[in-house]
Amino acid sequence: MKKIPHTFVIVFSIVVFSAVLTWIIPGGHYVKETVTAPDGTVQEQVVYEKVRIDGHEVMRPKFEFTKNNPQTWQVFAAPFKGFVRQAGIIVFIFLVGGAFWVVNSTNAVNVGIFEFLNFTQKLEKSRFLRFIGVNNIIIVLIMLVFSVFGAVFGMSEETIAFIVILVPLAISMGYDSIVGVSMVFVAAGLGFAGAILNPFTIGIAQGIAGLPLFSGIEYRAFAWVIINIVGIAYILWYANRVRKNPQLSPVYEEDAHWRKITEDSHHAKIDYHTPRTAWVVFLLITIALVLFSVYYPDTTLSFGQKKISAPFIPVLTGLFVVISILSLRKSVHFFILTILMFTILFLIVGVMGYQWYIMEIASLFFAMGLLSGVAYGYSANDIARKFIEGIKDILTAGLVVGLAGGIIIILEDGQILDTILWWMANKMDGMSDVATVGSMYVIQTILNILIPSGSAKAAITMPIMAPFSEYIGLSKQATVMAYQLGDGFTNMITPTSGVLIGVLEVAKIPYVKWVKWIAPLMLILILLGFLLLIPTVTMPLPGF
């Protein structure tokens, strides 16, 4: 059997290939100027120039060819620069990994999984639910939750934190690690592609295009529904196939790691108890939440242009107190699960109400790990040892993320990234509306492999695509839609995505096996994306 290359080998090979391209592709860049915004901040903006095409004058971003900068020894420096650029995600992975190791060592997650599986067995007594499949309902509901998160606030890096929960759950339900990853990462990816109110993609792209913020939401909501129906149906088909015959899973051998963990947890004798330290932690958290409730009596959650103001933090504080008292009376394990649950709820409030990003989220999970360890009765040294064990277990994920960051470094330092973009944009002249929007979609899809950041790609491509679409009479809303769909799907397969690489390393899934598994789904989704674009240029749609 041919040995599958290690993820490190694959990613570094792409770094080397990118360096080779810098010797072949001419150098170039879009001209930018430094301007001072009204609020005093200094920003870089693309310079526009008048260009005459077919007798018409149109404003286009100014592009200049420059001497390229062939990369040689820089391939060895690229990982260093990649680590620097991806430092936030790498530290996020380490902190979350260490925190969850502390939580997992208390057996709280295992207790939660046991309770959940017992609950599902009770539901199977219903003939109707048994006919539909209780597990099918669970997968659909979990995927819809994460898809909404992806569509509304662009959940991406946050999915890494949930892998260590949903993969063991999937294994316990008779599935494999791919199903566990699909329930969170693929689901968030489907939502990200069908973004309804995502401020990091739709918000930026429409702002650059000069469109009303989140306009055209009706058709995008329809597209989100269709994308989720297709994506979730595929996952259900695969999940039921694997459950009937586990050895059909491409990661059956790799999942021995997770099967051993779940088997050990099944055989482990759990001592249900509540130490005094748990009550101390409860009091400390309650005091802190009460102070936060006084300081933040009302929170405004943003859903695109819609905003909802309510006393979310005081309400969550009250719920935490009630549920914690009930859980502490049962066992410290249930109290730790309560801490985990409210960590996730406060994460949602923080992201949507206070624009939290990976630093704040990592801090939240770090606090969760420390408090869970203290509540269980661990000493400071015990917590430190468990935390380091967690980092060791997840170390490879952080290293691969840093290495993957070197790919973009090579393309940028080689001065060819803008040249690739300029060449693609110029190939669309003279096409029909359907062909043009399809070409934009293909370009955005290809560029997403080179530039996995949605906001960065919007800032680079929309100043080019929006004026071009206006010149040829194509709806700028259709251009935004082409960007949105092209930006979304390939996040689930591109090796330049630090999030994907981090997710796979945490789940112990080799990148090559993941690509082989997800390739058919990618083809289906990419074709679906093109079909969803056709009505944007052939039918009158609200906001288009």
MILOVEX-131469 format. One line per field, with one value per residue (C-alpha): chain; x, z, y. Coordinates in Angstrom, 2 decimals. Example, Ala and Ser with C-alpha at 12.3 -4.5 7.8 and 13.67 -1.06 7.14 Angstrom:
REM MILOVEX-131469
chain	(A;A);
px	(12.30;13.67);
pz	(7.80;7.14);
py	(-4.50;-1.06);
//
This chain:
REM MILOVEX-131469
chain	(A;A;A;A;A;A;A;A;A;A;A;A;A;A;A;A;A;A;A;A;A;A;A;A;A;A;A;A;A;A;A;A;A;A;A;A;A;A;A;A;A;A;A;A;A;A;A;A;A;A;A;A;A;A;A;A;A;A;A;A;A;A;A;A;A;A;A;A;A;A;A;A;A;A;A;A;A;A;A;A;A;A;A;A;A;A;A;A;A;A;A;A;A;A;A;A;A;A;A;A;A;A;A;A;A;A;A;A;A;A;A;A;A;A;A;A;A;A;A;A;A;A;A;A;A;A;A;A;A;A;A;A;A;A;A;A;A;A;A;A;A;A;A;A;A;A;A;A;A;A;A;A;A;A;A;A;A;A;A;A;A;A;A;A;A;A;A;A;A;A;A;A;A;A;A;A;A;A;A;A;A;A;A;A;A;A;A;A;A;A;A;A;A;A;A;A;A;A;A;A;A;A;A;A;A;A;A;A;A;A;A;A;A;A;A;A;A;A;A;A;A;A;A;A;A;A;A;A;A;A;A;A;A;A;A;A;A;A;A;A;A;A;A;A;A;A;A;A;A;A;A;A;A;A;A;A;A;A;A;A;A;A;A;A;A;A;A;A;A;A;A;A;A;A;A;A;A;A;A;A;A;A;A;A;A;A;A;A;A;A;A;A;A;A;A;A;A;A;A;A;A;A;A;A;A;A;A;A;A;A;A;A;A;A;A;A;A;A;A;A;A;A;A;A;A;A;A;A;A;A;A;A;A;A;A;A;A;A;A;A;A;A;A;A;A;A;A;A;A;A;A;A;A;A;A;A;A;A;A;A;A;A;A;A;A;A;A;A;A;A;A;A;A;A;A;A;A;A;A;A;A;A;A;A;A;A;A;A;A;A;A;A;A;A;A;A;A;A;A;A;A;A;A;A;A;A;A;A;A;A;A;A;A;A;A;A;A;A;A;A;A;A;A;A;A;A;A;A;A;A;A;A;A;A;A;A;A;A;A;A;A;A;A;A;A;A;A;A;A;A;A;A;A;A;A;A;A;A;A;A;A;A;A;A;A;A;A;A;A;A;A;A;A;A;A;A;A;A;A;A;A;A;A;A;A;A;A;A;A;A;A;A;A;A;A;A;A;A;A;A;A;A;A;A;A;A;A;A;A;A;A;A;A;A;A;A;A;A;A;A;A;A;A;A;A;A;A;A;A;A;A;A;A;A;A;A;A;A;A;A;A;A;A;A);
px	(0.00;1.37;2.23;0.28;2.54;2.54;0.70;4.03;5.37;2.30;2.27;6.02;5.77;3.21;5.59;8.31;5.90;4.86;8.53;8.91;6.00;7.83;10.45;7.82;5.05;5.91;5.89;3.20;1.10;-1.99;-0.94;-2.01;-1.87;-1.90;-4.86;-6.01;-9.57;-11.94;-11.32;-7.58;-6.56;-4.12;-5.27;-4.06;-6.43;-6.19;-5.57;-8.09;-7.43;-9.64;-9.40;-11.10;-12.62;-14.76;-15.29;-16.33;-14.39;-14.37;-12.54;-10.23;-7.74;-4.28;-1.99;1.72;4.12;7.26;10.36;9.47;11.33;12.21;12.20;15.01;16.36;13.24;11.34;13.25;12.38;8.71;7.76;9.23;7.24;4.20;4.43;4.61;1.59;-0.48;0.61;-2.93;-4.42;-1.48;-1.76;-5.53;-5.05;-2.60;-4.74;-7.93;-6.17;-4.66;-7.93;-9.96;-7.39;-7.96;-11.72;-11.48;-9.25;-12.13;-14.34;-17.00;-17.29;-17.61;-20.39;-22.10;-21.81;-23.22;-26.18;-26.74;-26.66;-29.05;-31.39;-31.29;-32.05;-35.19;-36.23;-35.97;-38.98;-41.08;-41.99;-42.00;-38.58;-37.20;-38.44;-36.75;-33.66;-32.85;-29.19;-30.17;-32.16;-29.20;-26.76;-29.15;-29.79;-26.11;-25.14;-27.88;-26.69;-23.11;-24.28;-26.24;-23.11;-21.13;-23.81;-24.41;-21.02;-18.60;-17.65;-14.33;-11.41;-13.88;-14.72;-11.34;-12.48;-15.50;-13.63;-12.52;-16.19;-17.98;-15.45;-15.70;-19.49;-19.58;-17.41;-19.69;-22.71;-21.10;-19.72;-16.18;-14.08;-15.07;-18.70;-17.62;-15.65;-18.55;-21.01;-19.07;-16.46;-18.32;-21.56;-19.92;-18.40;-21.82;-23.10;-20.03;-20.59;-24.29;-23.52;-26.67;-25.37;-21.64;-20.01;-16.52;-17.47;-20.82;-20.48;-17.02;-17.79;-21.04;-19.41;-16.65;-19.15;-21.24;-24.32;-26.69;-25.35;-26.82;-29.19;-30.37;-30.76;-33.89;-32.09;-29.03;-31.28;-32.79;-29.29;-28.30;-31.28;-30.46;-26.75;-27.57;-30.11;-27.54;-24.60;-26.41;-28.03;-24.56;-23.26;-26.31;-25.80;-22.15;-22.83;-25.44;-23.15;-20.28;-22.49;-23.63;-20.06;-17.43;-14.56;-15.79;-14.51;-11.27;-10.03;-10.95;-7.32;-6.71;-9.89;-8.37;-7.06;-10.59;-12.11;-9.58;-10.41;-14.15;-13.70;-11.48;-14.08;-16.82;-14.83;-13.60;-15.26;-16.51;-16.64;-19.65;-18.92;-18.85;-15.77;-15.84;-13.60;-16.46;-18.69;-15.85;-15.49;-19.25;-19.20;-16.25;-17.86;-21.19;-19.56;-17.71;-20.88;-22.89;-20.26;-20.35;-24.15;-23.97;-21.36;-23.09;-26.80;-27.76;-26.03;-26.77;-26.40;-25.86;-27.55;-26.41;-28.32;-30.73;-29.81;-31.38;-30.77;-31.58;-30.09;-28.34;-25.55;-27.87;-30.19;-27.30;-25.99;-29.33;-29.51;-25.95;-26.72;-29.84;-28.35;-25.08;-26.79;-28.77;-25.67;-23.51;-26.08;-25.60;-21.84;-18.91;-18.92;-22.28;-21.03;-18.02;-20.41;-22.39;-19.22;-18.57;-22.12;-22.07;-18.61;-20.16;-23.14;-20.92;-18.77;-21.84;-22.72;-19.11;-18.75;-22.09;-22.30;-18.74;-16.89;-14.70;-12.07;-9.59;-7.75;-10.91;-12.24;-8.95;-8.93;-12.47;-11.60;-8.36;-10.36;-12.82;-9.97;-8.44;-11.78;-12.80;-9.54;-9.93;-13.57;-12.57;-10.05;-6.82;-3.83;-2.08;0.66;-1.95;-3.61;-0.25;0.68;-2.69;-2.52;0.95;-0.20;-2.99;-0.56;1.69;-1.27;-2.22;1.29;1.32;-1.78;-0.10;3.08;1.21;-0.81;2.41;3.94;0.85;1.10;4.40;2.59;1.03;4.32;6.14;3.49;3.45;7.21;7.62;5.41;3.12;-0.12;-1.52;-0.33;-2.37;-5.42;-4.95;-4.55;-7.72;-9.78;-8.73;-9.90;-13.56;-13.88;-16.47;-18.35;-22.11;-23.65;-23.88;-20.34;-19.02;-20.56;-19.44;-15.89;-15.94;-17.04;-14.22;-11.67;-12.86;-12.81;-9.23;-8.11;-9.56;-6.88;-4.25;-5.98;-8.15;-9.03;-12.49;-12.09;-8.65;-9.95;-12.91;-10.55;-8.37;-10.93;-14.04;-12.37;-11.66;-14.79;-17.39;-16.39;-15.97;-19.47;-20.94;-19.22;-20.65;-24.11;-23.89;-25.53;-22.96;-25.05;-24.36;-20.65;-20.85;-22.69;-19.95;-17.38;-19.42;-19.83;-16.32;-14.95;-16.91;-16.73;-13.00;-12.26;-13.06;-10.28;-7.52;-4.21;-3.52;-6.35;-4.87;-8.30;-8.75;-5.25;-5.79;-9.13;-7.69;-4.67;-6.84;-9.14;-6.14;-7.33;-4.57;-4.99;-4.81;-7.59;-9.70;-9.24;-10.25;-13.34;-14.52;-13.66;-17.06;-18.91;-16.76;-17.65;-21.34;-21.23;-19.16;-21.61;-24.51;-22.89;-22.78;-26.44;-27.41;-25.59;-27.57;-30.80;-28.80;-28.25;-31.33;-34.18;-35.42;-34.52;-35.04;-31.95;-30.24);
pz	(0.00;-1.00;2.02;2.36;2.62;5.97;6.11;6.76;3.49;1.51;2.83;2.39;-1.15;-1.91;-0.44;-2.82;-5.80;-4.98;-5.00;-8.46;-9.72;-8.66;-11.33;-14.05;-13.41;-13.96;-10.91;-10.49;-8.02;-7.72;-7.00;-3.57;-1.77;1.92;3.05;6.40;7.31;9.04;12.36;12.01;11.14;8.28;5.59;2.24;-0.72;-4.29;-6.88;-9.75;-13.31;-16.37;-19.01;-22.44;-23.45;-26.60;-26.74;-23.09;-20.24;-17.08;-13.76;-13.09;-10.29;-11.50;-12.05;-12.76;-13.77;-11.68;-11.55;-9.96;-6.92;-7.44;-4.18;-3.42;0.12;1.26;1.28;4.50;5.98;4.94;7.89;10.33;8.73;8.57;12.32;12.91;10.67;12.07;15.68;16.79;15.50;16.78;20.32;20.10;19.28;22.16;24.77;23.70;23.47;26.93;28.46;27.00;28.17;31.71;31.22;29.60;32.40;34.85;32.83;32.66;28.85;29.10;31.64;29.27;26.35;28.46;29.52;25.92;24.57;27.29;26.31;22.64;23.56;25.36;22.28;20.15;22.00;19.81;16.61;14.56;15.80;15.37;11.76;10.99;13.00;16.24;15.26;11.96;13.84;16.15;13.25;11.41;14.47;15.40;11.81;11.49;14.66;13.39;9.89;11.35;13.24;9.99;8.09;10.72;12.28;10.13;12.59;11.46;13.90;16.72;15.19;16.33;19.94;19.28;17.52;20.81;21.84;18.67;17.38;20.53;20.41;16.80;17.66;20.60;18.27;15.95;13.33;12.56;13.08;9.64;10.77;13.96;11.95;9.51;12.28;13.21;10.59;7.40;8.83;9.60;6.10;4.51;6.49;5.60;1.89;2.13;4.27;5.13;7.51;7.75;8.36;7.49;3.94;2.77;4.86;3.50;-0.10;-0.30;1.36;-1.25;-4.07;-2.81;-2.10;0.86;3.66;3.56;0.73;-1.38;1.77;0.46;-2.29;-0.15;2.52;-0.18;-1.33;2.29;2.62;-0.64;0.22;3.64;2.26;-0.18;2.25;5.23;3.03;1.85;5.42;6.49;3.57;4.47;8.23;7.81;5.39;7.89;10.81;8.95;8.06;10.09;8.03;4.99;6.72;5.12;8.62;10.29;11.28;12.47;14.56;16.71;18.78;19.40;19.83;22.56;24.32;24.21;25.25;28.15;29.22;29.05;31.30;33.61;36.98;37.55;41.12;41.30;43.98;44.64;46.45;48.37;45.76;43.26;45.46;45.85;42.05;41.75;44.16;42.39;38.95;40.31;41.84;38.60;36.51;38.85;38.47;34.70;34.81;36.66;34.28;31.14;32.00;28.33;25.32;21.68;19.45;15.76;13.09;9.99;9.95;12.61;16.23;19.35;22.74;25.88;29.31;27.95;30.53;33.57;32.15;31.53;35.01;36.56;34.51;35.45;39.17;39.00;36.74;38.67;42.01;40.50;38.86;41.97;43.95;41.47;40.88;40.02;36.53;35.75;37.14;34.80;31.91;33.04;32.90;29.39;28.24;29.53;28.06;24.66;25.38;26.49;23.41;21.23;23.17;23.02;19.28;18.29;20.94;21.61;18.42;20.18;18.11;18.77;21.63;23.68;22.78;23.68;27.00;27.69;27.10;29.06;32.06;31.55;31.77;34.90;36.71;35.76;37.17;40.43;40.72;40.32;43.13;41.14;42.65;40.72;39.71;38.54;36.32;34.90;34.06;32.44;30.47;29.12;28.21;26.18;24.33;23.57;22.13;19.87;19.09;15.52;14.67;15.64;13.73;10.52;10.72;10.90;8.01;5.84;6.45;4.55;1.25;1.15;2.31;-0.72;-3.19;-1.68;-1.34;-4.87;-6.11;-8.10;-6.08;-7.64;-11.09;-10.82;-9.80;-12.61;-15.25;-14.13;-14.10;-17.65;-19.05;-18.54;-21.19;-23.92;-22.18;-21.72;-18.33;-17.29;-18.51;-16.81;-13.41;-13.79;-14.56;-11.51;-9.47;-10.84;-10.19;-6.61;-6.08;-7.35;-5.42;-2.23;-2.45;-2.51;-0.14;2.37;4.30;3.20;4.32;2.70;-0.56;-0.53;-0.03;-2.94;-5.50;-5.05;-6.10;-9.41;-9.90;-8.86;-11.38;-14.11;-13.52;-13.53;-16.86;-18.61;-17.08;-14.67;-11.26;-8.60;-6.25;-8.53;-8.32;-4.53;-4.69;-6.94;-4.38;-1.49;-2.97;-4.39;-1.00;0.97;-0.36;-0.91;2.68;3.41;1.18;0.64;2.36;2.86;5.40;8.88;10.30;8.11;8.87;12.58;12.56;10.76;13.04;16.16;14.73;13.68;10.04;7.37;4.85;1.83;3.17;3.91;0.34;-1.13;1.08;0.58;-3.15;-4.35;-1.97;-3.17;-6.81;-5.93;-3.95;-6.55;-9.30;-7.03;-6.47;-10.23;-10.61;-7.80;-9.60;-12.84;-11.46;-10.26;-13.90;-15.57;-13.15;-11.33;-7.68;-4.67;-4.19;-7.40);
py	(0.00;3.40;5.47;8.71;11.80;13.53;16.84;18.57;17.13;18.21;21.77;22.29;20.91;23.62;26.22;25.01;24.98;28.55;29.52;27.96;30.08;33.24;32.43;31.99;34.58;38.28;40.51;43.14;45.06;47.23;50.80;52.00;55.30;56.15;58.26;59.58;58.65;61.15;59.39;60.01;56.45;55.93;53.50;52.19;52.49;51.24;54.00;54.11;55.27;55.91;53.19;53.30;49.96;49.59;53.35;53.63;55.16;53.10;53.45;50.51;49.85;50.86;47.90;48.03;45.31;45.24;43.14;39.84;38.62;34.95;33.03;30.57;30.21;32.08;28.77;28.01;31.40;31.12;28.86;31.42;34.25;31.95;31.37;35.11;35.80;32.92;33.50;34.33;31.08;29.02;30.43;29.98;26.28;25.78;27.55;25.79;22.42;22.77;23.98;21.10;18.57;19.79;19.51;16.06;14.74;15.30;12.89;15.62;15.37;11.58;11.98;14.41;11.98;9.11;11.25;12.36;8.80;7.63;10.47;9.46;5.83;7.02;9.00;5.86;4.46;6.75;4.89;8.09;9.23;5.72;5.71;9.05;8.12;9.91;10.16;11.76;14.40;15.06;15.48;17.82;19.99;20.29;21.11;23.73;25.47;25.75;26.67;29.58;30.65;30.56;32.50;35.17;35.97;33.99;31.26;29.82;29.63;28.91;25.50;24.14;24.33;22.08;19.28;17.73;17.49;16.43;13.88;11.72;12.17;10.98;7.95;7.11;7.27;4.71;7.09;8.24;11.36;12.69;12.85;14.62;17.20;17.57;18.37;21.48;22.46;21.48;22.86;26.21;26.11;25.63;28.60;30.68;29.99;30.81;33.86;35.78;38.45;37.71;41.11;39.79;38.78;40.17;43.32;44.20;43.18;45.16;48.16;48.23;47.71;50.64;48.52;48.91;46.73;43.19;44.06;41.14;39.07;37.32;35.41;34.76;33.22;30.99;30.00;29.24;26.86;25.04;24.75;23.28;20.82;19.46;19.52;18.00;15.33;14.28;14.05;12.00;9.62;9.14;8.86;6.11;4.27;4.28;3.32;0.20;-0.74;1.19;-0.24;1.72;4.84;6.12;7.02;3.73;3.08;6.64;6.54;3.79;6.72;8.04;4.56;3.80;7.07;6.37;2.73;3.74;6.29;3.65;1.34;4.06;4.11;7.62;8.86;11.15;13.74;17.49;18.82;22.10;23.70;23.38;25.53;28.05;28.26;28.66;31.63;33.26;32.93;34.18;37.28;38.00;37.58;39.80;42.53;42.12;42.30;45.61;46.99;45.64;45.68;45.65;44.12;44.85;41.81;42.58;40.47;42.32;45.61;44.35;44.85;43.38;45.01;43.06;42.24;39.15;39.06;39.44;36.77;34.37;35.10;34.15;30.96;30.08;30.40;28.21;25.50;25.45;24.86;21.98;20.48;20.84;18.88;16.00;15.99;18.24;16.69;18.29;21.60;21.50;20.79;23.83;25.93;24.58;25.32;28.90;29.43;28.75;31.00;33.88;33.27;33.92;37.07;38.27;37.71;39.20;41.88;42.98;41.94;39.40;37.65;34.85;36.59;37.08;33.63;31.93;33.81;32.63;28.97;29.34;30.58;27.71;25.17;26.68;27.02;23.48;22.11;24.01;22.94;19.28;19.63;19.69;21.46;24.24;21.78;19.24;21.84;22.92;19.31;18.59;21.81;20.99;17.48;19.06;21.32;18.33;16.43;19.33;20.58;19.24;21.25;24.51;23.65;22.83;26.05;28.05;26.11;26.66;30.40;30.32;29.66;33.12;34.67;33.23;34.44;37.93;38.29;36.96;39.86;37.52;37.45;40.65;39.53;36.32;38.36;40.91;38.20;36.42;39.63;40.53;37.20;38.15;40.88;40.18;37.35;36.92;37.73;34.08;33.39;36.53;35.81;32.19;33.37;35.64;32.64;30.48;33.24;33.72;29.94;29.66;32.74;31.27;28.60;31.35;33.80;31.88;35.05;36.18;39.78;40.10;38.66;41.07;44.00;42.82;41.64;43.78;47.08;45.30;43.20;45.80;48.54;45.90;44.49;48.01;48.75;45.66;46.14;43.22;43.50;44.34;42.22;39.24;40.06;40.02;36.69;35.25;36.38;34.97;31.50;31.37;32.38;29.80;26.27;25.76;26.81;23.17;21.82;24.41;23.57;27.29;27.51;27.47;26.65;23.54;22.29;22.93;21.09;18.05;17.84;18.01;15.33;13.17;13.06;12.99;15.82;13.49;11.27;14.33;15.61;12.23;12.14;15.72;16.05;14.68;17.01;19.93;19.20;19.04;22.29;24.17;23.12;24.09;27.49;28.12;27.11;29.50;32.32;31.97;33.53;36.56;37.62;36.12;36.89;40.01;39.40;41.70;43.86;42.64);
//
